[in-house]
Amino acid sequence: MTSSTTPGGLARFNALEERTAHAALVEVCASAAWARGLLARRPYATPDALLAASDAVMAKLSAADLAEAMAGHPPIGRPEPGDPTSSREQRGMAGAPEELRARMLELNLAYQEKFGHVFLIRATGRTGEQMRDAVEERLGNAPEQEYEIVRAELTAINRIRLGRLLEEEEV
């Protein structure tokens, strides 16, 4: 597919100067290795090709790279002040009753104590109760199992965020 038939957002992304594209990708996922992996495969013929590349790079990230990616995510129920992305993604907790918010704080701390990192879930479209139920269930996982669940959740989050990146008027 030529750039003239490439969807506008993807054409803009493909044409970005490397430093600007890297900065945009690190906003999607805090892993520098993931961003480098996607940059190395540009240009993309279709949005699906970009998503497939994202999935492939995510599947090969090391434990350190995954830790770097997770560090870019605030705990569920406590989005970063002034960060519209985490606020939008965690909308399901925005109007949650105080009891649910307190329980999520307790569960987030227990999860972090057990696994050594923030509880990560694709929060987009989920209610506060669904996120609470997920963390309660996942607290019973073995670390190796949870590691792969986190990788899958990051993959899903990156797909959503890449879609939004391609929808933006300017990157």
C-alpha positions as CSV (number, residue, x, y, z in Angstrom):
1,M,0.0,0.0,0.0
2,T,1.4,3.4,-0.9
3,S,1.4,6.3,1.5
4,S,-1.3,8.0,-0.6
5,T,-3.7,5.1,0.3
6,T,-2.5,4.7,3.9
7,P,-5.0,6.0,6.4
8,G,-4.1,9.6,7.5
9,G,-3.0,8.9,11.0
10,L,-0.8,6.1,10.0
11,A,0.7,8.2,7.2
12,R,1.5,10.9,9.7
13,F,3.0,8.4,12.1
14,N,5.2,6.8,9.3
15,A,6.4,10.3,8.3
16,L,7.4,11.5,11.7
17,E,11.0,12.3,12.4
18,E,12.4,9.4,14.5
19,R,12.8,11.3,17.8
20,T,9.2,12.6,17.6
21,A,7.9,9.1,16.7
22,H,9.9,7.6,19.6
23,A,8.4,10.2,22.0
24,A,4.9,9.4,20.8
25,L,5.5,5.6,21.2
26,V,6.9,6.0,24.7
27,E,3.6,7.8,25.6
28,V,1.8,4.7,24.4
29,C,4.1,2.3,26.3
30,A,7.0,3.3,28.6
31,S,9.2,0.5,27.3
32,A,12.1,2.0,25.3
33,A,12.7,-1.5,23.7
34,W,9.1,-1.7,22.6
35,A,9.3,1.8,21.0
36,R,12.6,1.0,19.3
37,G,11.2,-2.3,18.0
38,L,8.3,-0.5,16.4
39,L,10.4,2.3,14.9
40,A,12.7,-0.3,13.3
41,R,9.8,-1.7,11.3
42,R,8.5,1.6,9.9
43,P,6.9,2.4,7.6
44,Y,3.7,0.4,8.2
45,A,1.3,-0.3,5.3
46,T,-1.8,-0.6,7.4
47,P,-2.9,0.0,11.0
48,D,-3.2,-3.8,11.3
49,A,0.5,-4.2,10.4
50,L,1.4,-1.7,13.2
51,L,-0.7,-3.6,15.7
52,A,0.8,-6.9,14.6
53,A,4.3,-5.5,15.0
54,S,3.4,-4.2,18.5
55,D,2.2,-7.6,19.5
56,A,5.3,-9.3,18.2
57,V,7.6,-6.9,19.9
58,M,5.7,-7.1,23.2
59,A,5.9,-10.9,23.0
60,K,9.7,-10.7,23.0
61,L,10.2,-8.1,25.7
62,S,12.5,-9.1,28.6
63,A,11.5,-8.9,32.2
64,A,13.4,-5.6,32.6
65,D,11.6,-4.2,29.5
66,L,8.2,-5.3,30.9
67,A,9.1,-3.7,34.3
68,E,9.9,-0.5,32.4
69,A,6.5,-0.7,30.6
70,M,4.6,-1.3,33.9
71,A,6.4,1.6,35.6
72,G,4.5,3.9,33.2
73,H,1.1,2.9,34.6
74,P,-0.4,4.4,37.8
75,P,-2.3,2.1,40.2
76,I,-5.9,1.4,39.4
77,G,-8.1,4.0,41.1
78,R,-5.3,6.6,41.3
79,P,-4.6,8.0,37.8
80,E,-1.8,10.4,37.5
81,P,-3.0,14.0,38.1
82,G,-3.2,15.9,34.8
83,D,-2.8,12.7,32.7
84,P,-5.9,12.4,30.5
85,T,-4.9,8.9,29.2
86,S,-4.9,7.2,32.6
87,S,-8.0,9.2,33.7
88,R,-9.8,8.1,30.5
89,E,-8.7,4.5,30.8
90,Q,-9.6,4.3,34.5
91,R,-13.0,6.0,34.0
92,G,-14.7,2.9,35.6
93,M,-13.3,3.9,39.0
94,A,-14.1,7.6,38.6
95,G,-17.5,7.5,40.3
96,A,-16.8,4.5,42.5
97,P,-18.1,4.5,46.0
98,E,-15.5,5.3,48.7
99,E,-15.7,1.7,50.0
100,L,-14.7,0.3,46.5
101,R,-11.9,2.9,46.2
102,A,-10.6,1.9,49.7
103,R,-10.8,-1.8,48.7
104,M,-8.9,-1.2,45.5
105,L,-6.1,0.6,47.4
106,E,-5.9,-2.3,49.8
107,L,-5.8,-4.8,46.9
108,N,-3.3,-2.7,44.9
109,L,-0.9,-2.8,47.9
110,A,-1.4,-6.5,48.4
111,Y,-0.7,-7.2,44.7
112,Q,2.4,-4.9,44.7
113,E,3.7,-6.7,47.8
114,K,3.2,-10.1,46.3
115,F,4.4,-9.4,42.7
116,G,6.7,-6.4,43.1
117,H,4.8,-4.2,40.6
118,V,1.6,-2.4,40.0
119,F,-1.5,-4.3,39.2
120,L,-2.0,-4.0,35.5
121,I,-5.2,-4.5,33.6
122,R,-6.8,-3.2,30.5
123,A,-9.1,-0.8,32.4
124,T,-10.8,0.7,29.3
125,G,-14.5,-0.4,29.4
126,R,-14.3,-2.1,32.8
127,T,-16.2,-1.1,35.9
128,G,-14.6,-0.6,39.2
129,E,-16.2,-3.8,40.4
130,Q,-14.8,-5.8,37.5
131,M,-11.3,-4.4,38.2
132,R,-11.7,-5.3,41.9
133,D,-12.8,-8.8,41.0
134,A,-9.9,-9.2,38.6
135,V,-7.2,-8.2,41.2
136,E,-8.8,-10.4,43.8
137,E,-8.7,-13.4,41.4
138,R,-5.2,-12.6,40.2
139,L,-3.7,-12.4,43.7
140,G,-4.0,-16.2,43.7
141,N,-1.8,-16.6,40.7
142,A,1.8,-17.8,40.7
143,P,4.3,-15.1,39.8
144,E,5.1,-16.9,36.4
145,Q,1.4,-17.0,35.5
146,E,0.9,-13.4,36.5
147,Y,3.9,-12.3,34.4
148,E,2.3,-13.7,31.3
149,I,-1.1,-12.2,32.2
150,V,0.6,-8.8,32.6
151,R,2.3,-9.2,29.2
152,A,-1.2,-9.9,27.6
153,E,-2.8,-6.9,29.4
154,L,0.0,-4.6,28.2
155,T,-0.4,-5.9,24.7
156,A,-4.2,-5.1,24.8
157,I,-3.5,-1.6,26.3
158,N,-0.9,-0.9,23.6
159,R,-3.4,-1.8,20.9
160,I,-6.0,0.6,22.3
161,R,-3.4,3.4,22.7
162,L,-1.9,2.9,19.3
163,G,-5.4,3.2,17.8
164,R,-5.9,6.5,19.6
165,L,-2.4,7.7,18.4
166,L,-3.5,7.0,14.8
167,E,-6.7,8.9,15.4
168,E,-5.0,12.1,16.6
169,E,-4.9,15.0,14.2
170,E,-1.2,15.6,15.0
171,V,1.3,13.4,16.9
